């Protein structure tokens, strides 16, 4: 939703912005080009590989006004102070809570259920949880909870039970092992166009990285860092994420909500990028 984000943020020459989820650096680079040499963009990512990838892209584009920072966006205030100053306020802050394409393609980790990869869904080296430990050690009812709450999987209990049964005989360490268990448990008549492992992998990623907790913690800091008239833009891909953003904005007297209903991708973008179909953009301005 790059065009919608740029329209919402409306970057001006000399503006100061933060991209809290750098990823493939699409937002960061687009904003950097618009704010010019007098402007600055801070791009934050917990994923070291994302930072390396973005650094090369920025270098190739000859952009000199981008600062890259490695860290969890829940520590937004500290990262902003480290790279600017304690008094610096920003014209806009953006979050895109989806996975980037290169993360899905990274064969050293298990974000994608394709192929045989290590069950590592951590964004950074110091993740709160370990995906393999979650799969092999969480009790049945706790696995059921995260599959139902984060994955919105209607067969959460049945899949969790199959995992618990399987790990009694063999430790589950590869994506292919987990996919096989899920596929065996979900009959063909219950399958849709979405692969049966999709929601389970999403749930495990969210649990591994405590994503909903981090989002709840960072939103107040983001508003505090905006100047008067500054814009907060959040793209979410999960109903739980969208719910957190919606109620935070509705209950915050410091903001004016600019999107009464969340914006969704246009038909062309949804067709060209199927992963964008579930995206929802909410935008607010600081009063």
C-alpha positions as CSV (number, residue, x, y, z in Angstrom):
1,X,0.0,0.0,0.0
2,X,2.9,2.3,-0.8
3,X,0.8,4.9,-2.7
4,X,-1.8,5.1,0.1
5,X,1.0,5.5,2.7
6,X,2.7,8.3,0.8
7,X,-0.6,10.0,0.3
8,X,-1.4,9.7,4.1
9,X,2.0,10.9,5.2
10,X,2.3,13.6,2.6
11,X,6.1,14.1,3.1
12,X,7.5,17.6,2.5
13,X,11.0,18.9,1.9
14,X,12.9,18.9,5.2
15,X,10.5,16.5,7.0
16,X,11.5,14.0,9.7
17,X,9.9,10.5,9.6
18,X,10.3,7.1,11.1
19,X,9.6,3.8,9.4
20,X,9.3,1.4,12.3
21,X,9.2,-1.7,10.2
22,X,11.9,-1.2,7.6
23,X,11.6,-4.6,5.8
24,X,12.4,-4.2,2.1
25,X,12.9,-0.4,2.6
26,X,10.1,0.5,0.2
27,X,8.5,3.1,2.5
28,X,11.8,4.4,3.8
29,X,13.2,5.1,0.3
30,X,10.1,6.6,-1.1
31,X,9.8,9.0,1.9
32,X,13.6,9.8,1.8
33,X,13.3,10.9,-1.9
34,X,10.5,13.3,-1.1
35,X,11.9,14.9,2.0
36,X,15.2,15.8,0.2
37,X,18.6,16.4,1.6
38,X,17.3,18.5,4.5
39,X,15.0,15.8,5.7
40,X,15.7,12.6,7.5
41,X,14.1,9.1,7.7
42,X,14.9,6.7,10.5
43,X,14.3,3.1,9.4
44,X,14.1,0.5,12.2
45,X,14.1,-3.3,12.0
46,X,15.0,-6.1,14.4
47,X,16.1,-8.3,11.6
48,X,19.8,-7.8,10.8
49,X,19.4,-9.3,7.4
50,X,16.6,-6.7,6.6
51,X,19.0,-3.9,7.6
52,X,21.8,-5.3,5.3
53,X,19.4,-5.7,2.4
54,X,18.0,-2.2,2.9
55,X,21.5,-0.7,3.4
56,X,22.5,-1.9,-0.1
57,X,19.4,-0.6,-1.7
58,X,19.8,2.8,-0.1
59,X,23.4,2.9,-1.2
60,X,22.5,2.0,-4.8
61,X,19.9,4.7,-4.8
62,X,22.5,7.3,-3.6
63,X,20.3,8.4,-0.7
64,X,22.2,10.2,2.0
65,X,19.3,11.1,4.4
66,X,18.4,7.7,5.8
67,X,19.5,6.4,9.2
68,X,19.2,2.7,9.9
69,X,18.8,1.3,13.4
70,X,18.7,-2.3,14.6
71,X,16.1,-2.8,17.4
72,X,12.6,-3.8,18.4
73,X,10.1,-1.1,17.5
74,X,8.6,-1.4,21.0
75,X,11.7,0.6,22.1
76,X,10.8,3.3,19.6
77,X,11.4,6.2,22.0
78,X,14.9,5.1,22.9
79,X,15.8,4.5,19.3
80,X,14.6,7.9,18.3
81,X,16.5,9.6,21.1
82,X,19.7,7.7,20.2
83,X,19.6,8.8,16.6
84,X,18.1,12.3,16.9
85,X,17.6,14.1,20.2
86,X,15.3,13.9,23.2
87,X,13.4,17.0,22.0
88,X,13.0,15.9,18.3
89,X,9.4,15.5,17.1
90,X,8.4,13.9,13.8
91,X,6.2,14.7,10.9
92,X,5.1,11.1,10.5
93,X,5.6,7.5,11.8
94,X,4.6,4.4,9.8
95,X,4.2,0.8,10.7
96,X,3.7,-2.0,8.2
97,X,3.2,-5.2,10.3
98,X,3.5,-7.7,7.5
99,X,6.4,-9.9,6.5
100,X,8.7,-8.7,3.6
101,X,9.3,-10.9,0.6
102,X,12.9,-11.5,1.4
103,X,12.0,-12.8,4.9
104,X,9.6,-15.3,3.4
105,X,12.3,-16.3,0.9
106,X,15.0,-16.7,3.6
107,X,15.8,-20.4,3.6
108,X,17.7,-20.1,6.9
109,X,14.4,-19.5,8.7
110,X,10.9,-20.9,8.7
111,X,8.6,-18.0,7.9
112,X,7.4,-19.8,4.8
113,X,6.0,-23.4,4.9
114,X,7.5,-24.1,1.5
115,X,10.6,-26.4,1.4
116,X,12.5,-27.8,4.4
117,X,13.7,-25.1,6.6
118,X,14.6,-24.7,10.3
119,X,11.6,-23.8,12.5
120,X,13.0,-20.4,13.3
121,X,10.5,-17.5,13.1
122,X,12.3,-15.0,15.1
123,X,12.8,-11.5,13.6
124,X,16.0,-11.0,15.6
125,X,18.6,-12.8,17.6
126,X,17.1,-12.0,20.9
127,X,13.5,-13.1,20.4
128,X,11.3,-13.6,23.5
129,X,10.5,-17.1,22.5
130,X,11.9,-19.9,20.4
131,X,9.7,-21.4,17.7
132,X,11.0,-24.9,18.1
133,X,10.5,-24.7,21.9
134,X,6.9,-23.5,21.4
135,X,6.1,-26.4,19.1
136,X,7.8,-29.1,21.2
137,X,7.1,-27.8,24.8
138,X,3.8,-25.8,24.9
139,X,1.0,-27.8,26.5
140,X,-2.0,-28.9,24.3
141,X,-4.3,-26.1,25.5
142,X,-1.7,-23.4,25.1
143,X,-1.0,-24.4,21.6
144,X,-4.7,-24.5,20.9
145,X,-5.0,-21.0,22.3
146,X,-2.4,-19.4,20.1
147,X,-3.6,-21.2,17.0
148,X,-7.1,-20.0,17.7
149,X,-6.3,-16.5,18.9
150,X,-3.4,-15.6,16.5
151,X,-4.1,-17.9,13.6
152,X,-7.9,-17.8,13.8
153,X,-7.8,-21.5,12.9
154,X,-11.1,-23.3,13.4
155,X,-9.4,-26.7,13.8
156,X,-6.9,-25.3,16.4
157,X,-7.5,-28.1,18.9
158,X,-7.3,-30.9,16.4
159,X,-4.0,-29.5,14.9
160,X,-2.5,-28.9,18.4
161,X,-3.4,-32.5,19.4
162,X,-1.8,-33.9,16.3
163,X,1.4,-31.9,17.1
164,X,1.5,-33.1,20.7
165,X,1.0,-36.7,19.6
166,X,3.7,-36.4,16.9
167,X,6.3,-34.8,19.2
168,X,6.1,-37.8,21.6
169,X,8.0,-39.9,19.0
170,X,10.1,-37.3,17.2
171,X,11.1,-33.7,18.0
172,X,9.7,-31.3,15.4
173,X,12.5,-29.1,14.1
174,X,11.8,-28.5,10.3
175,X,9.0,-26.7,8.5
176,X,8.4,-29.8,6.4
177,X,7.8,-31.9,9.6
178,X,5.2,-29.4,10.8
179,X,3.5,-29.0,7.4
180,X,3.2,-32.8,7.1
181,X,1.4,-33.0,10.5
182,X,-1.0,-30.2,9.6
183,X,-1.8,-31.6,6.1
184,X,-2.5,-35.0,7.5
185,X,-4.9,-33.6,10.1
186,X,-7.0,-31.4,7.7
187,X,-9.1,-33.4,5.3
188,X,-9.3,-32.2,1.7
189,X,-13.0,-31.3,2.1
190,X,-12.0,-28.7,4.7
191,X,-9.3,-27.0,2.7
192,X,-9.6,-23.7,0.9
193,X,-7.4,-21.8,-1.5
194,X,-5.3,-20.9,1.5
195,X,-2.7,-23.6,2.4
196,X,-3.8,-25.4,5.6
197,X,-0.4,-24.4,7.3
198,X,-0.8,-20.7,6.6
199,X,-2.7,-19.8,9.8
200,X,-0.6,-22.0,12.0
201,X,2.7,-20.5,10.8
202,X,1.2,-17.0,11.3
203,X,0.3,-17.9,14.9
204,X,3.7,-19.3,15.7
205,X,5.4,-16.3,14.2
206,X,3.3,-13.9,16.3
207,X,3.9,-15.9,19.5
208,X,7.6,-16.2,18.8
209,X,7.9,-12.4,18.4
210,X,5.2,-11.3,20.9
211,X,3.8,-9.1,18.1
212,X,0.5,-8.0,19.6
213,X,2.2,-7.1,23.0
214,X,4.8,-5.1,21.2
215,X,2.2,-3.2,19.1
216,X,0.2,-2.3,22.2
217,X,3.4,-1.0,23.9
218,X,4.6,1.1,21.0
219,X,1.5,3.0,20.0
220,X,1.6,5.5,22.9
221,X,5.3,6.2,22.3
222,X,4.6,6.8,18.6
223,X,1.9,9.5,19.4
224,X,4.2,11.1,21.9
225,X,7.0,11.4,19.3
226,X,4.8,13.1,16.7
227,X,4.7,16.9,16.4
228,X,1.3,18.7,16.2
229,X,-0.2,17.7,12.9
230,X,2.1,14.7,12.6
231,X,0.7,11.6,11.0
232,X,0.6,8.0,12.3
233,X,-0.1,5.3,9.7
234,X,-0.4,1.6,10.5
235,X,-0.8,-1.2,8.1
236,X,-2.0,-4.4,9.7
237,X,-2.7,-7.9,8.4
238,X,-4.3,-9.6,11.3
239,X,-7.7,-8.9,12.9
240,X,-6.0,-8.7,16.4
241,X,-3.5,-6.1,15.2
242,X,-6.2,-4.1,13.5
243,X,-8.4,-4.3,16.7
244,X,-5.5,-3.0,18.8
245,X,-4.9,0.0,16.5
246,X,-8.6,0.8,16.1
247,X,-9.4,0.9,19.8
248,X,-6.1,2.7,20.7
249,X,-7.0,5.5,18.3
250,X,-10.7,5.7,19.3
251,X,-9.7,6.0,23.0
252,X,-6.9,8.6,22.5
253,X,-7.9,12.2,22.9
254,X,-4.7,13.4,21.4
255,X,-5.5,12.2,17.8
256,X,-8.0,12.9,15.0
257,X,-8.8,9.7,13.1
258,X,-8.5,10.3,9.3
259,X,-9.8,6.8,8.3
260,X,-13.2,6.2,9.8
261,X,-13.0,2.8,8.1
262,X,-9.6,1.2,7.3
263,X,-8.3,1.5,3.8
264,X,-7.7,-1.7,1.9
265,X,-5.6,-2.4,-1.2
266,X,-7.0,-1.5,-4.6
267,X,-8.1,-4.4,-6.8
268,X,-4.9,-4.2,-9.0
269,X,-2.6,-4.4,-6.0
270,X,-4.5,-7.3,-4.5
271,X,-4.3,-9.1,-7.8
272,X,-0.6,-8.4,-8.3
273,X,0.3,-9.2,-4.7
274,X,-2.0,-11.8,-3.0
275,X,-0.3,-11.3,0.3
276,X,-1.6,-7.7,0.4
277,X,-5.3,-8.7,0.2
278,X,-5.7,-8.8,4.0
279,X,-4.0,-5.4,4.6
280,X,-5.8,-2.7,6.5
281,X,-4.5,0.9,6.8
282,X,-5.5,3.2,9.6
283,X,-4.3,6.8,9.8
284,X,-4.6,9.5,12.4
285,X,-3.1,13.0,13.0
286,X,-1.9,14.3,16.3
287,X,-3.9,17.3,17.6
